[in-house]
Amino acid sequence: MQINHPGRQVFASNNRDAIAPSAVPVAIEGYAHLFAQPRAMTDADIAEVIRRFADTAVLAEVVGFDGVQVHAAHGYLLSQFLLPLTNLRTDQWGGSVEKRARILIEIIRAVRARVAPGFGVGVKLNSSDFQKGRFDAQDAVAVVRMLNDLPVDLVELSGGRYESPVMHGRPAQASTAVREAYFVDFARDIVVVARMPVMVTGGIRRRATAEAALAPEGDRPRCRHGWSCAGTGLCARYAEPLAGERGGGGYVGAALEEPGAFRPCHHGDDQAATAPDGRGPQPPAWVPWALLRDRLRMARGSRRYRAWLQHRPAA
């Protein structure tokens, strides 16, 4: 089970009391007003977040999950701590990459202290944020080196955040190689230093692309898990029609060999993905009604969530 905290990436309609490493709001042109203005977290806030991650991992184990993945990517709270642009702190939680990664390290330690030894603990990490003042590949390598000293079972590499949503896909006019598996090059640099298996996700839609990510590359130095990634991740919209199988030492989907079998959904698309047999979304929807219905559903959900926040029991 993937466990996460949104930090500043929360809609104001859901919760105006957003927290973040520093009081830096989400800056998306035309959409910034939808997000809450965050306040900088206190030491007590940070301790509470660490405890909640550990509590959640314990609950996941109790209900039968085999492990948890701590989400520290895509601009959510832990990614906000790692990113210099959103972490302006000058205390023990900000500054150097070691201090920016401290909350992630403390969460892993807290989780491990409370779950069974055989319970899986993984981390989802950005390979880069693709923005000025970003968390970059060298930072990712440094964080993985820190995670090497902890009982982490898997690191999954992705990239991007709300303000730079590269995890949603490359431009359609780019070459197939660029549009697919866009974090593999970062992953191969990180694999060399990682003591745990590394999985890469993002843009993998064909069997050949997945197998290429799992294959050795040239004369790169051999590390504990080989030259390549130990596994690849597939988005549910691509994996669902595919029969999963083992191949090349990691999971790959038995995808169609033809490129473009699944049209990617990009951030801001006004069309839905098309299935391989050409069928569109079923049933057909009238866009204005679908938008209105979605806004009403979100408004109802936000009201229920705000009511829960007001009446939730004390920890």
Secondary structure, DSSP 8 states (H G I E B T S, - for coil): -EE---TT-SBTTT-S--EESSS-----TTTGGGB---EE--HHHHHHHHHHHHHHHHHHHHHT-SEEEEEE-TTSHHHHHH-TTT----STTSSSHHHHTHHHHHHHHHHHHHS-TTSEEEEEEES---STT---HHHHHHHHHHHTTS---EEEEE--BTTB-GGG---TTS-HHHHSSTTHHHHHHHHTT-SS-EEEESS--SHHHHHHHHS--TT---BTTBSS-SEEE--HHHHTTS-EEEETTEEEE---SSTTSS----TT-SS----TTS--SSS---HHHHHHHHHHHHHHHHHHHHHHHHH----
